[in-house]
Amino acid sequence: MLLWGACLVGLQLSLSCCWAFSCHNTTSSPDFSLPGDYLLAGLFPLHRDPLGERHRPTVTFCDRPNTFNGHGYHLFQAMRFGIEEINNSTTLLPNVTLGYKLFDVCSESANMYATLSVLSTPGTRYAEIQGDPAHHSSEILAVIGPDTTNHAATTAALLSPFLMPLLLEQVHKVNFLLHEDNVMFNDNGDPFSSYNIIAWDWSGPNWTFRVIGSSSSSPVWLDINTTQIPWHGKDNQVPRSVCSSDCPEGHQRVIVGFHHCCFECVPCEAGTFLNKSDPYSCRPCRKEEWAPEGSQTCFPRTVVFLTWHEPVSRVLLAANTLLLLLLAGTAGLFVRHLDTPVVRSAGGRLCFLMLGSLAGGSCGLYGFFGEPTLPTCLLRQGLFVLGFAVFLSCLTIRSFQLVFIFKFSAKGPTFFRAWVHNQGAGLFVAVSSTTQLLLCLLWLAVWTPLPTREYRHLPQLVLLECTGASSLGFVLAFSYNGLLAVSTFACSYLGKDLPENYNETKCVTFSLLLSFVSWIIFFTMASVYQGKYLPAVKVLAMLSSLSGGFSGYFLPKCYVILCRPDLNSAEHFQASIQEYTRRWGSS
């Protein structure tokens, strides 16, 4: 391995020497060297390198007019002064004389030449490699410089295989008095020194120095009189030595450029927070938590649902209970007057199925209140959809029979007898209701409504609701009820000119129109609002449909039974039929 290393170093030096020595014919000036028992090399930029674009390596000559570098000259004089002080001392290095060779490293080519000169064998211009580079010897024992990173990297790369030292082993032993100051070095070769902190004062025509503090490394101590510092800000304000100010709370740092101290402050999005341990990234809150924009912590979400004691819940519950009482009262009233013309014309015993279906749908509304459970999720919409379908089926067949009896029975007596003989009305209600029942079972089996916790619509809340509110099964069941409503309206409209006691067009139209409007309002609101009161809006739409059906069909008949018993007589109904027959025959 050492042989391979030596070969590589030799190849590197050969190429470097070929370039540097063939292109650079410069020797150390007598003013830049001092003979001695041990020689130190100093690599300082006494001239400046002209800046400009370069497309290939270029040899730069240092001794050019108007390129003097005062900083490098100060470094050069400091080294000369230090070596002369050591040589003049009788205690530092007795019987030993230090010498130096100083090189002007104004450019990369000059720096390469100086480094190779340090490695060259005395009296020659090349470094002879013999096996292990660590055994190489040259007249230079140590190198001071260069002072720039780029030049130092080149010098270090060439000197490191030869184990060239900064005399560190001897530096650790140095301890002497220099102009009443004790000079020594620590284990890292750094001096134990004390310094005065000086500020330049340009307040007058000439600049002066002002001591504003001092420091010491042993013991570690720093003292600065900040009142003596002349800041150049407004009203002597201290300038901020950062490219970005600290971010407000809940704002993450977005780095701009390559330095971490340069950043933009961006507020954390809602649902995220900024942990103090990591100011550069916002972290998402957990599922059961939320955070507003620009937050440093997350907060527990509030669990909400439509409770029983909400004011809107109490109003809806009271209205639904009142509807159930009215349905029960109407059923009792119809039982008592079952054989009267009004009850018989309303459908007779079919009225109890209609009242029962409305009551069943009304009972399902109680499932919308309180915390959702599996039974309430299964029954609350299913009972309403099925109950309202039965009611619409009865209403449709009732309107169809009146129209057929008064307008088409004479034209189709055979069909009319077959219809009555085979219980056509009951068969239609059974088939229609069974169809809706099957749709509801399919809906509940395939798209089963389950209690769930909803997190997306309201960031600070957890909404308890039932799934499948807009599933395909619900759409099918709801669409079937819409088809029955349209059929009911069509049959009622065909009977708009029936006798007054049998003409139900206005009442049915009113009830269906109220149902349509209430559901349009619900779907419109559901598209823009998702919250705890959405079930209340749905209950209101269902309650409107049930109340409209009851009030449009049964209330007029209850009014006649209770308030106009003179109209609830066979004579009045017979006179109304005769008037219709006379008018129909004349037309």
C-alpha positions as CSV (number, residue, x, y, z in Angstrom):
1,M,0.0,0.0,0.0
2,L,2.9,2.4,0.8
3,L,4.4,1.7,-2.6
4,W,1.1,2.4,-4.4
5,G,0.8,5.6,-2.3
6,A,4.3,6.7,-3.2
7,C,3.6,6.1,-6.9
8,L,0.5,8.1,-6.8
9,V,2.1,11.0,-5.0
10,G,5.1,10.8,-7.3
11,L,2.8,11.0,-10.4
12,Q,1.0,14.0,-8.8
13,L,4.2,15.8,-8.0
14,S,5.7,15.0,-11.4
15,L,2.7,16.6,-13.2
16,S,2.7,19.5,-10.8
17,C,6.4,20.1,-11.1
18,C,6.2,19.9,-14.9
19,W,3.6,22.6,-15.0
20,A,4.9,24.8,-12.2
21,F,8.6,24.8,-12.9
22,S,8.3,25.0,-16.6
23,C,6.0,27.9,-16.5
24,H,7.3,29.7,-13.4
25,N,10.9,30.8,-13.4
26,T,10.9,32.7,-10.1
27,T,13.3,32.2,-7.2
28,S,13.1,33.5,-3.6
29,S,14.3,37.1,-3.3
30,P,17.2,37.6,-0.8
31,D,14.9,40.0,1.1
32,F,12.5,37.2,1.5
33,S,14.8,34.7,3.2
34,L,17.0,34.3,6.2
35,P,19.6,31.6,6.8
36,G,19.4,29.5,9.9
37,D,19.9,26.1,11.5
38,Y,16.2,25.3,10.9
39,L,14.1,26.9,8.2
40,L,10.5,27.8,8.2
41,A,8.4,28.6,5.1
42,G,5.9,31.4,5.0
43,L,3.3,31.5,2.2
44,F,1.7,35.0,2.1
45,P,-0.1,36.9,-0.6
46,L,2.1,40.0,-1.1
47,H,0.2,40.8,-4.3
48,R,-3.4,40.4,-5.5
49,D,-4.5,38.0,-8.1
50,P,-6.4,39.8,-10.9
51,L,-10.0,38.6,-11.1
52,G,-11.4,37.5,-14.4
53,E,-13.0,34.6,-16.3
54,R,-10.6,31.8,-17.1
55,H,-11.2,28.9,-19.5
56,R,-7.9,27.1,-18.8
57,P,-5.2,27.1,-16.1
58,T,-3.1,30.3,-16.3
59,V,0.2,31.2,-14.8
60,T,0.0,34.4,-12.9
61,F,3.2,36.4,-12.2
62,C,3.0,38.1,-8.8
63,D,5.4,41.1,-9.3
64,R,3.1,43.4,-11.2
65,P,2.4,47.1,-10.7
66,N,-0.5,48.3,-8.6
67,T,-1.2,44.8,-7.1
68,F,0.4,45.3,-3.7
69,N,-1.6,43.5,-0.9
70,G,-1.2,45.2,2.5
71,H,-2.8,42.3,4.4
72,G,-0.3,39.8,3.1
73,Y,2.5,42.2,3.9
74,H,1.4,42.4,7.5
75,L,1.4,38.6,7.8
76,F,4.9,38.6,6.3
77,Q,6.2,41.2,8.8
78,A,4.6,39.4,11.7
79,M,6.5,36.2,10.9
80,R,9.8,38.0,10.4
81,F,9.2,39.7,13.8
82,G,8.4,36.5,15.6
83,I,11.5,34.7,14.3
84,E,13.8,37.6,15.1
85,E,12.4,37.8,18.6
86,I,13.1,34.0,19.1
87,N,16.6,34.3,17.7
88,N,17.4,37.4,19.9
89,S,16.2,35.6,23.1
90,T,18.7,33.8,25.3
91,T,16.1,31.6,26.9
92,L,13.7,30.4,24.1
93,L,15.9,28.4,21.7
94,P,19.5,28.7,23.0
95,N,22.3,27.8,20.6
96,V,19.7,27.4,17.8
97,T,19.0,29.9,15.0
98,L,15.8,29.9,13.0
99,G,15.7,30.9,9.4
100,Y,12.9,31.4,7.0
101,K,11.9,31.5,3.3
102,L,9.0,33.6,2.4
103,F,7.0,33.0,-0.8
104,D,4.5,35.4,-2.5
105,V,1.4,33.2,-3.1
106,C,-0.6,35.8,-5.1
107,S,-2.3,33.1,-7.3
108,E,-2.9,29.4,-7.5
109,S,0.1,28.9,-9.8
110,A,2.3,30.8,-7.4
111,N,0.9,28.8,-4.5
112,M,1.7,25.6,-6.3
113,Y,5.2,26.7,-7.0
114,A,5.8,27.7,-3.4
115,T,4.5,24.4,-2.1
116,L,6.7,22.4,-4.4
117,S,9.7,24.5,-3.5
118,V,9.1,23.6,0.1
119,L,9.2,19.9,-0.8
120,S,12.2,20.1,-3.1
121,T,15.5,18.6,-2.2
122,P,18.1,21.2,-1.2
123,G,20.0,22.6,-4.2
124,T,17.4,21.1,-6.6
125,R,14.0,22.0,-8.1
126,Y,12.3,18.6,-7.5
127,A,11.2,16.4,-4.7
128,E,12.7,12.9,-4.9
129,I,10.4,10.1,-3.7
130,Q,11.9,7.1,-2.1
131,G,9.4,4.5,-1.0
132,D,7.6,5.9,2.0
133,P,6.8,9.7,1.6
134,A,6.9,10.0,5.4
135,H,10.7,9.4,5.3
136,H,11.2,12.3,2.8
137,S,13.4,15.1,4.2
138,S,13.7,18.7,3.0
139,E,15.4,21.8,4.3
140,I,12.0,23.2,5.3
141,L,10.7,21.9,8.7
142,A,7.3,23.6,8.9
143,V,5.0,25.9,6.8
144,I,3.0,28.9,8.0
145,G,0.1,29.8,5.6
146,P,-1.6,30.2,3.2
147,D,-4.3,32.4,4.6
148,T,-7.1,31.5,2.2
149,T,-9.2,28.3,2.1
150,N,-8.6,27.5,-1.6
151,H,-4.8,27.9,-1.4
152,A,-4.6,26.0,1.9
153,A,-6.5,23.1,0.4
154,T,-3.9,22.8,-2.3
155,T,-1.0,23.1,0.1
156,A,-2.5,20.6,2.5
157,A,-3.1,18.1,-0.2
158,L,0.5,18.2,-1.3
159,L,2.2,18.4,2.1
160,S,0.1,15.8,4.0
161,P,1.7,12.7,2.5
162,F,5.1,14.0,3.7
163,L,3.9,14.6,7.3
164,M,5.1,18.2,7.2
165,P,4.4,19.7,10.8
166,L,3.2,23.6,12.3
167,L,6.3,22.2,14.9
168,L,3.3,21.3,17.1
169,E,5.2,19.0,19.5
170,Q,7.6,21.8,20.4
171,V,4.9,24.4,20.4
172,H,3.1,22.7,23.3
173,K,6.3,23.2,25.4
174,V,6.7,26.9,24.7
175,N,6.3,29.2,27.7
176,F,8.1,32.5,27.8
177,L,7.7,36.2,28.7
178,L,7.3,38.7,25.8
179,H,7.0,42.4,26.6
180,E,5.5,41.6,30.0
181,D,3.1,39.1,28.5
182,N,3.3,35.4,29.2
183,V,3.3,33.4,25.9
184,M,2.2,29.7,26.0
185,F,0.0,27.3,24.0
186,N,-2.6,24.7,24.9
187,D,-2.8,21.1,23.8
188,N,-4.3,22.2,20.5
189,G,-1.5,24.6,19.8
190,D,-3.7,27.6,20.4
191,P,-2.3,30.5,22.5
192,F,-3.5,31.4,26.0
193,S,-3.9,35.1,25.3
194,S,-5.8,38.1,26.5
195,Y,-7.1,40.7,24.1
196,N,-8.5,44.2,24.1
197,I,-11.7,44.7,22.1
198,I,-11.2,47.9,20.1
199,A,-13.9,49.8,18.1
200,W,-12.9,52.2,15.3
201,D,-14.4,55.7,15.8
202,W,-15.0,57.7,12.6
203,S,-17.0,60.4,14.4
204,G,-14.4,63.1,13.7
205,P,-12.3,64.1,10.7
206,N,-9.8,61.4,11.6
207,W,-10.5,57.9,12.8
208,T,-9.3,56.7,16.2
209,F,-9.4,53.6,18.3
210,R,-11.5,53.1,21.4
211,V,-11.1,50.2,23.9
212,I,-14.6,48.9,24.7
213,G,-13.8,45.6,26.4
214,S,-11.3,42.8,27.0
215,S,-11.2,39.1,27.0
216,S,-9.0,36.3,28.5
217,S,-8.8,32.6,27.6
218,S,-7.4,31.4,31.0
219,P,-9.6,31.8,32.8
220,V,-12.2,32.3,30.2
221,W,-13.5,35.8,30.6
222,L,-15.2,38.4,28.4
223,D,-16.2,42.0,29.4
224,I,-17.7,44.4,26.9
225,N,-19.0,47.9,27.8
226,T,-21.9,48.1,25.3
227,T,-22.5,51.8,26.1
228,Q,-19.2,52.6,24.5
229,I,-20.0,51.1,21.2
230,P,-21.0,53.7,18.6
231,W,-23.7,51.9,16.6
232,H,-24.6,53.4,13.2
233,G,-28.3,52.7,13.4
234,K,-31.0,55.3,14.2
235,D,-30.7,56.6,17.7
236,N,-27.6,54.4,18.2
237,Q,-29.8,51.3,18.0
238,V,-28.0,47.9,17.9
239,P,-28.3,46.3,14.4
240,R,-29.5,42.8,14.1
241,S,-26.8,40.5,12.7
242,V,-29.2,38.0,11.1
243,C,-30.8,37.9,7.7
244,S,-34.2,36.8,9.1
245,S,-35.9,37.7,12.3
246,D,-37.4,35.0,14.6
247,C,-40.7,33.7,13.5
248,P,-43.9,34.3,15.4
249,E,-45.5,31.5,17.3
250,G,-47.0,28.8,15.1
251,H,-44.9,29.8,12.1
252,Q,-42.4,27.4,10.5
253,R,-39.1,28.4,9.0
254,V,-38.8,27.8,5.3
255,I,-35.1,28.0,4.4
256,V,-34.3,30.4,1.6
257,G,-30.9,29.7,0.0
258,F,-28.1,27.7,1.6
259,H,-28.0,29.0,5.2
260,H,-30.3,28.0,8.0
261,C,-30.3,31.6,9.3
262,C,-32.0,32.8,6.2
263,F,-35.6,31.8,6.1
264,E,-39.2,32.9,5.6
265,C,-41.9,32.5,8.2
266,V,-44.9,30.5,7.0
267,P,-47.9,29.9,9.4
268,C,-48.8,26.3,10.0
269,E,-51.9,25.2,8.2
270,A,-55.1,24.4,10.1
271,G,-54.9,20.9,11.5
272,T,-51.1,21.1,12.0
273,F,-48.9,22.5,14.8
274,L,-45.3,23.6,15.3
275,N,-43.3,21.6,17.8
276,K,-40.6,23.8,19.5
277,S,-38.0,21.1,19.0
278,D,-38.3,21.4,15.2
279,P,-39.0,24.9,13.9
280,Y,-38.6,23.9,10.3
281,S,-41.7,21.7,9.8
282,C,-45.3,21.7,11.0
283,R,-46.6,18.4,12.3
284,P,-50.2,17.1,11.7
285,C,-52.5,16.7,14.7
286,R,-53.8,13.3,15.6
287,K,-57.2,12.2,14.4
288,E,-59.1,13.2,17.5
289,E,-57.4,16.6,17.7
290,W,-57.5,19.9,15.8
291,A,-55.5,23.1,15.6
292,P,-56.2,26.5,14.1
293,E,-53.8,28.1,11.6
294,G,-50.6,29.2,13.2
295,S,-50.9,27.0,16.3
296,Q,-48.2,25.6,18.6
297,T,-50.3,22.8,20.0
298,C,-53.3,20.7,19.2
299,F,-56.6,20.7,21.0
300,P,-59.1,17.8,21.6
301,R,-62.0,17.8,19.2
302,T,-65.5,18.3,20.6
303,V,-67.9,15.3,20.0
304,V,-71.2,16.6,18.7
305,F,-74.5,15.1,17.7
306,L,-78.2,16.1,17.7
307,T,-79.1,15.6,21.4
308,W,-82.6,15.3,22.8
309,H,-82.4,18.5,24.9
310,E,-81.4,20.9,22.1
311,P,-84.0,23.7,21.6
312,V,-84.5,22.7,17.9
313,S,-84.8,19.0,19.0
314,R,-87.5,19.9,21.5
315,V,-89.5,21.7,18.9
316,L,-89.2,18.9,16.3
317,L,-90.0,16.3,19.0
318,A,-93.0,18.2,20.1
319,A,-94.3,18.6,16.5
320,N,-93.7,14.9,15.8
321,T,-95.5,13.8,18.9
322,L,-98.4,16.1,18.1
323,L,-98.6,14.5,14.6
324,L,-98.8,11.1,16.2
325,L,-101.6,12.2,18.6
326,L,-103.5,13.6,15.6
327,L,-103.0,10.4,13.7
328,A,-104.3,8.4,16.7
329,G,-107.2,10.8,17.2
330,T,-108.2,10.6,13.5
331,A,-108.1,6.8,13.6
332,G,-110.4,6.9,16.7
333,L,-112.7,9.4,15.0
334,F,-112.8,7.2,11.8
335,V,-113.6,4.1,13.8
336,R,-116.5,5.9,15.4
337,H,-117.8,7.1,12.1
338,L,-116.8,4.2,10.0
339,D,-120.2,3.7,8.3
340,T,-120.7,7.4,7.4
341,P,-120.4,8.6,3.8
342,V,-117.3,10.7,4.5
343,V,-115.3,7.8,5.9
344,R,-116.5,5.4,3.2
345,S,-115.6,7.9,0.4
346,A,-112.2,8.4,1.9
347,G,-111.4,4.7,1.5
348,G,-113.1,3.0,4.4
349,R,-110.8,0.6,6.1
350,L,-108.0,1.6,3.8
351,C,-107.8,4.8,5.8
352,F,-106.5,2.9,8.8
353,L,-103.6,1.5,6.7
354,M,-102.8,5.1,5.5
355,L,-102.9,6.4,9.1
356,G,-100.8,3.5,10.3
357,S,-98.2,4.1,7.6
358,L,-97.9,7.8,8.5
359,A,-97.6,6.8,12.1
360,G,-94.8,4.3,11.3
361,G,-92.9,6.9,9.3
362,S,-93.4,9.4,12.2
363,C,-92.0,6.9,14.7
364,G,-88.8,6.6,12.7
365,L,-88.1,10.3,13.2
366,Y,-87.2,9.6,16.9
367,G,-84.1,7.8,15.7
368,F,-82.5,11.0,14.6
369,F,-82.1,12.3,18.1
370,G,-79.4,11.2,20.6
371,E,-76.1,9.4,19.9
372,P,-76.4,7.3,16.8
373,T,-76.5,3.5,17.3
374,L,-76.9,0.6,15.0
375,P,-80.6,0.1,15.6
376,T,-81.4,3.8,15.1
377,C,-79.3,4.0,12.0
378,L,-81.1,1.0,10.5
379,L,-84.7,2.1,11.4
380,R,-84.8,5.9,11.3
381,Q,-84.8,6.4,7.5
382,G,-86.1,3.0,6.6
383,L,-89.3,3.4,8.6
384,F,-90.0,6.8,7.0
385,V,-89.3,5.7,3.4
386,L,-91.4,2.5,3.8
387,G,-94.3,4.2,5.6
388,F,-94.5,7.1,3.2
389,A,-94.4,4.6,0.3
390,V,-97.4,2.8,1.7
391,F,-99.3,6.0,2.2
392,L,-98.6,7.2,-1.4
393,S,-99.6,3.8,-2.7
394,C,-103.0,4.0,-1.0
395,L,-103.4,7.6,-2.1
396,T,-102.6,6.7,-5.7
397,I,-105.0,3.8,-5.9
398,R,-107.7,5.8,-4.1
399,S,-107.5,8.6,-6.7
400,F,-107.3,6.1,-9.5
401,Q,-110.5,4.3,-8.4
402,L,-112.5,7.5,-8.1
403,V,-111.4,8.6,-11.6
404,F,-112.2,5.1,-13.0
405,I,-115.6,4.8,-11.3
406,F,-116.9,8.3,-12.4
407,K,-115.3,8.4,-15.9
408,F,-114.6,4.9,-17.2
409,S,-116.7,2.4,-15.4
410,A,-119.5,2.6,-18.0
411,K,-117.0,2.3,-20.9
412,G,-115.2,-0.8,-19.4
413,P,-117.7,-2.7,-17.2
414,T,-115.9,-5.9,-17.6
415,F,-112.6,-4.5,-16.3
416,F,-114.4,-2.7,-13.5
417,R,-116.0,-6.0,-12.3
418,A,-112.8,-7.9,-12.5
419,W,-111.0,-5.1,-10.6
420,V,-113.6,-5.2,-7.8
421,H,-113.9,-9.0,-7.8
422,N,-110.1,-9.5,-7.5
423,Q,-109.5,-6.8,-5.0
424,G,-107.4,-4.7,-7.4
425,A,-106.9,-1.9,-4.9
426,G,-105.5,-4.1,-2.2
427,L,-103.4,-6.0,-4.7
428,F,-101.8,-2.8,-6.0
429,V,-101.1,-1.5,-2.5
430,A,-99.5,-4.9,-1.6
431,V,-97.3,-5.0,-4.7
432,S,-96.3,-1.4,-4.4
433,S,-95.5,-1.6,-0.7
434,T,-93.6,-4.9,-1.2
435,T,-91.5,-3.4,-3.9
436,Q,-90.5,-0.6,-1.6
437,L,-89.9,-3.1,1.2
438,L,-87.5,-5.0,-1.0
439,L,-85.6,-1.8,-2.0
440,C,-85.3,-0.9,1.7
441,L,-84.0,-4.4,2.6
442,L,-81.5,-4.2,-0.3
443,W,-80.4,-0.8,0.9
444,L,-79.9,-1.8,4.5
445,A,-78.2,-5.1,3.6
446,V,-75.7,-3.8,1.0
447,W,-75.2,-0.1,2.0
448,T,-75.8,-0.7,5.8
449,P,-76.0,2.6,7.7
450,L,-73.6,2.4,10.5
451,P,-72.8,4.8,13.3
452,T,-69.5,6.6,12.5
453,R,-67.3,9.5,13.6
454,E,-66.9,12.1,10.9
455,Y,-63.7,14.3,11.0
456,R,-63.5,16.1,7.6
457,H,-66.2,18.7,7.4
458,L,-65.6,20.5,10.7
459,P,-62.0,20.6,11.8
460,Q,-62.6,21.3,15.5
461,L,-65.5,18.8,15.9
462,V,-66.1,15.1,15.7
463,L,-69.6,14.6,14.2
464,L,-71.4,11.4,15.2
465,E,-73.6,10.3,12.3
466,C,-74.8,7.3,10.3
467,T,-73.1,6.3,7.1
468,G,-74.9,5.7,3.8
469,A,-77.0,8.8,4.0
470,S,-76.4,9.3,0.2
471,S,-75.8,5.8,-0.8
472,L,-77.2,4.2,-4.0
473,G,-79.8,2.2,-1.9
474,F,-81.2,5.4,-0.4
475,V,-81.4,7.0,-3.8
476,L,-83.3,4.1,-5.2
477,A,-85.8,4.0,-2.3
478,F,-86.2,7.8,-2.4
479,S,-86.7,7.8,-6.2
480,Y,-89.4,5.1,-5.9
481,N,-91.3,7.4,-3.5
482,G,-90.9,10.2,-6.0
483,L,-92.4,8.0,-8.7
484,L,-95.4,7.2,-6.5
485,A,-95.8,10.9,-5.7
486,V,-95.9,11.8,-9.4
487,S,-98.5,9.0,-10.0
488,T,-100.6,10.3,-7.1
489,F,-100.6,13.8,-8.5
490,A,-101.5,12.5,-12.0
491,C,-104.4,10.5,-10.8
492,S,-105.6,13.4,-8.6
493,Y,-105.3,15.8,-11.5
494,L,-107.5,13.6,-13.7
495,G,-110.2,13.8,-11.1
496,K,-110.2,17.6,-10.8
497,D,-113.8,17.8,-12.1
498,L,-115.2,15.1,-9.9
499,P,-118.0,15.8,-7.5
500,E,-117.0,18.2,-4.6
501,N,-117.2,15.4,-2.0
502,Y,-114.8,13.3,-4.0
503,N,-112.6,16.0,-5.5
504,E,-109.3,15.8,-3.7
505,T,-107.1,17.5,-6.3
506,K,-106.4,20.7,-4.3
507,C,-105.7,18.9,-1.0
508,V,-103.4,16.3,-2.6
509,T,-101.6,18.9,-4.7
510,F,-101.0,21.0,-1.6
511,S,-99.6,18.1,0.4
512,L,-97.3,16.9,-2.5
513,L,-96.1,20.4,-3.2
514,L,-95.2,20.8,0.5
515,S,-93.2,17.6,0.4
516,F,-91.4,18.5,-2.8
517,V,-90.4,22.0,-1.4
518,S,-89.2,20.6,1.9
519,W,-86.9,18.0,0.2
520,I,-85.5,20.6,-2.2
521,I,-84.6,22.8,0.7
522,F,-83.0,19.8,2.5
523,F,-80.8,18.7,-0.5
524,T,-79.8,22.3,-1.1
525,M,-78.8,22.8,2.5
526,A,-77.0,19.5,2.6
527,S,-74.8,20.5,-0.4
528,V,-73.5,23.6,1.5
529,Y,-73.7,22.6,5.2
530,Q,-72.4,19.6,7.0
531,G,-72.8,19.9,10.7
532,K,-74.7,18.6,13.8
533,Y,-78.0,20.3,12.7
534,L,-78.2,18.6,9.3
535,P,-80.2,15.7,10.8
536,A,-82.6,18.3,12.2
537,V,-83.1,19.6,8.7
538,K,-83.8,16.1,7.4
539,V,-86.3,15.5,10.3
540,L,-88.0,18.8,9.3
541,A,-88.3,17.6,5.6
542,M,-89.7,14.2,6.7
543,L,-92.0,15.8,9.2
544,S,-93.3,18.2,6.5
545,S,-94.0,15.3,4.1
546,L,-95.9,13.3,6.7
547,S,-97.8,16.4,8.0
548,G,-98.6,17.5,4.4
549,G,-100.0,14.1,3.6
550,F,-102.1,13.9,6.7
551,S,-103.4,17.5,6.5
552,G,-104.1,17.4,2.8
553,Y,-106.1,14.2,2.9
554,F,-107.5,13.6,6.4
555,L,-108.0,17.1,7.9
556,P,-110.8,18.1,5.5
557,K,-112.7,14.9,6.3
558,C,-112.2,15.4,10.0
559,Y,-113.6,18.9,9.6
560,V,-116.7,17.6,7.9
561,I,-117.3,14.9,10.6
562,L,-116.8,17.3,13.5
563,C,-118.0,20.6,12.2
564,R,-120.3,20.0,9.3
565,P,-122.3,16.8,10.1
566,D,-125.0,18.0,7.6
567,L,-122.5,17.3,4.8
568,N,-121.8,13.8,6.2
569,S,-125.1,12.4,5.0
570,A,-126.2,10.0,2.2
571,E,-128.6,12.7,0.8
572,H,-125.8,15.2,0.4
573,F,-123.5,12.8,-1.3
574,Q,-126.4,11.6,-3.6
575,A,-127.2,15.1,-4.6
576,S,-123.6,15.8,-5.4
577,I,-123.4,12.7,-7.6
578,Q,-126.6,13.6,-9.4
579,E,-125.3,17.1,-10.1
580,Y,-122.0,15.7,-11.5
581,T,-124.0,13.2,-13.7
582,R,-126.2,15.9,-15.1
583,R,-123.2,18.2,-15.8
584,W,-121.2,15.3,-17.4
585,G,-124.2,14.2,-19.5
586,S,-124.8,17.7,-20.8
587,S,-121.2,18.1,-21.8
